[in-house]
């Protein structure tokens, strides 16, 4: 399927959802996250911002997270559908078009899939919510900080993330 220029596609509840690509102003935030996570990823995992589609078995969902940390060996496959089980962290930066999906649907889907850390960077609210302790109902724990604050990412990262300058 071809997607119009300037848009990306994800599968949500078995439906193809097309949304616009991120604005250029999102790039410094994404680079900051990648830079700060570098060196703290679990052994054998890599950090990437490339558009890769991760699938979640039994959920009818496939997402292309803005930033992801995944098992390098598990994702070195000849397929455009990468296993969601390989993820140790996903980060989504909200936009007006995706905010509700990022804030609700993905919290449930990533948690059910067992992704250890979901970093929701709410560009509209200028806040960051770290979801952790995944379970069948999504995530059991979360902490929210405003842009400009620092906070600690939980295991398996166990590092500080500084949002000053965002």
N, C-alpha and C positions, 0 to 999 in steps of 0.2 A: 504494500500500500504506500502510495506517495502522499506526503504531508506537504501542505503549502509552505512556501518560504516563510521563515520567521515563526514557525509553529513546531511543536513536538507532540507526540502521541503517547498515551499511557492506556492501559486496560484497567478499568475500574468496574467491578461487579459484572464482568463479561462484556462491558461496553467500551468502545474506543472513545477516549476523551482527548480532544485536541486543544492545546493551550499555547499561548505565545511563549517564545523564548524569553529568558531573563533580560532585563535592561542592563546597560553597561555599568550603571551605578552599583549593581550587585557584585560585580567582579572583584572590587577590593575586599569586600566582606568574605567572599569565597576564598580568595587568595590568603587572607588572614587566617581563616580556619585551617586551611590545608597546611600553611606554614607552622601554625601552633601545634597541630596534631603530629606533624612529621617527627619521627623518632619515638613516638608514644604508641604507635599501632602495634597490635599483637604480632608475635613472631609469624612470619609467612604471609602477613596481610599487607596490602598496598592501598594507598590513598589515591583517589582519582576523581576528576570532575567531568570526565568524558561522558557523553550520553550513552549509557548502557541500560538495557532493559532487564530488570530482575523480576523473576516470577515467583509466586508464592503458592505452592501446591494446595489444592483444596479451597482456595479463596477466590478464584476467578479474578485475580488482580495481577498486574504487572506494572511496575513503576520504574521510571528513570530518574533516580534521585539526583539532586544538584551536586551533592558530594557523597561519596561512599567509600567505605573501607571494607575490603573484602579479601578473602583467602585467594592468593594469587594462583595456586595450583587448581583450585576448584573452578575458577573462572577462565582458565586457559583452555577453552573448549571451542569447537567449530560450530557455534550457534549464536544467534542474536538474543536468545533467551537464556540469561544467566541465572543460576540457582540462588534464590533469596536466602537460603540457609547458609550461604557463604559469607553473609554480611556480619560485620561486628559493629558498624556504625553507619547510619544514614543521616544526612543533613538536608533539610528542605528550606529554601528561602521563599516565603510567601509572596504572592502577588495578588492583585484584586481578583484575577481569574482563577487562582488556585487555593486561596486562603482557606475556604471551608473544607476542601478535600485534605489539605495539609494538616489542619487543626483537628479534624474528626476522623475521617476515613483512614488516613495513614497511621494515626496513633493506634487504632484498633488493628489494622493489618500488620504493621511492623511488629507490634507487641505479640500478636498471635503467632507470627512467624518466628518469634524468639530472637529478633534482632536486639542485642544487648543494650544499645544506646541509640536513641532517636533525638537528634538535635533539631528543634523547630526554631528557625530564625525568622521571627515575624517582622518583616520589613515594614508592614503597615502600622503595627503597634509599637515598633522599636523595642522589642523584647526578645529574649531567648529562653526557650523552655527546654530543659533536658529531661527526657523521659528515660527511665531505666527500670530494671526488675520486670522484664516482660512476662506476660501470662495470657491466658485465654481471653480475658476481658480487656486486653490491651496492655497497658503498663500499670504497675502497682504504685510506682513512685514518680514524682516529677518535682522539679525546682524551676522557678522562673526568676530571671534577672533582667534588668533594663539595660539597654545599650549604654556603655560607659562603665559597667560593673565587670568584675572578674568573678569567676566561679570555678569549681572543680568538677571535671568530668569523672564519672564513676568508672569502676572496673569494666572492661580491661584496659582503660586508658590512664586513669589516675593522674591526670595532669590539669593544670590551670588553663583556662581560656579567658583571655582578656578582650573585652569588647570595646575598649576605648578607641575612638576614631571611626567607629561604624556609623 
